[in-house]
Amino acid sequence: MKVYEVLASSRFLLATMNRNGVSADDIMYLDMFYEYRDMLAEGRKDAEIRDFLSNKYKLSSSTIKRVMKHLNEECVIY
């Protein structure tokens, strides 16, 4: 498949992502986001979760906080 074919077949999705500030690179944070969400549901504290994920994924606590906020934003689809 050629690049233009991928773009053409995903046009709506890519345009929606672009309008909402979502990067294709954000996909690398999905597993971490699910872990964060599950740990919150278990009743763990935010700082404890960020500390754990910071060590596991080798990211700063502030980066994890920023990513979690970003992935929780509402997307406008039109």
Residue pairs with C-beta under 8 A, 6 or more apart in sequence:
7 14
16 22
16 75
16 77
17 23
17 24
19 76
20 73
20 75
20 76
21 70
21 73
22 75
26 67
26 70
26 71
29 67
29 71
30 71
32 53
32 56
32 57
32 64
32 67
33 67
33 68
33 71
35 53
36 49
36 53
36 64
36 68
39 49
39 52
40 46
40 49
47 61
50 61
50 64
50 65
51 61
53 59
53 64
54 60
54 61
54 64
57 64
59 67
